[in-house]
Amino acid sequence: MEDKDTFYKKLQWQLEDTTQFPSDYLFKFIVPTTDNQVDEVESLFNNNGAVINTKKSKTGKYVSVSIVLNVENATTIIEYYQKAEKIKGIISL
């Protein structure tokens, strides 16, 4: 757990250092197609004016999900990543 806390603190510092908020931010995930993970990712962002694009892998086992969302600050980005990491099999890029 401490490693994740350290990771998110570092990410927040980097975002605050390199990004002028509010700003459009690109979230990228890879999710398996075994359950409803794509729907879970989309529902996480859908009610907030996000632009969501999906692309299936050649084998059809995974889906790449790209989401552009206007965010107010780095904390909001971190919160979305923390919610997304609870989705089974998700990989954050």
Residue pairs with C-beta under 8 A, 6 or more apart in sequence:
8 78
8 81
8 82
11 74
11 77
11 78
11 81
12 74
12 75
12 77
12 78
15 74
15 77
16 73
16 74
19 25
19 74
21 71
21 72
21 73
21 74
22 70
22 71
22 72
22 73
23 70
23 71
24 68
24 69
24 70
24 71
25 68
25 69
25 70
25 71
25 77
26 66
26 67
26 68
27 45
27 65
27 66
27 67
27 68
27 69
27 77
27 80
27 81
27 84
27 92
28 64
28 65
28 66
28 67
28 92
28 93
29 41
29 64
29 65
29 67
29 84
29 90
29 91
29 92
29 93
30 62
30 63
30 64
30 65
30 90
30 91
30 93
31 37
31 38
31 40
31 41
31 62
31 63
31 65
31 87
31 89
31 90
31 91
32 61
32 62
32 63
32 88
32 89
33 56
33 60
33 61
33 62
33 63
34 61
34 89
35 88
37 63
37 87
37 88
37 89
37 90
38 54
38 63
38 65
40 87
41 65
41 67
41 84
41 87
41 90
42 52
42 65
44 80
44 83
44 84
44 87
45 52
45 67
45 69
45 80
46 52
48 69
49 69
49 70
50 67
50 68
50 69
51 67
51 68
51 69
52 65
52 66
52 67
53 65
53 66
53 67
54 63
54 64
54 65
54 66
55 63
55 64
55 66
56 62
56 63
56 64
57 63
57 64
69 80
71 77
71 80
81 92
84 90
84 92
85 92
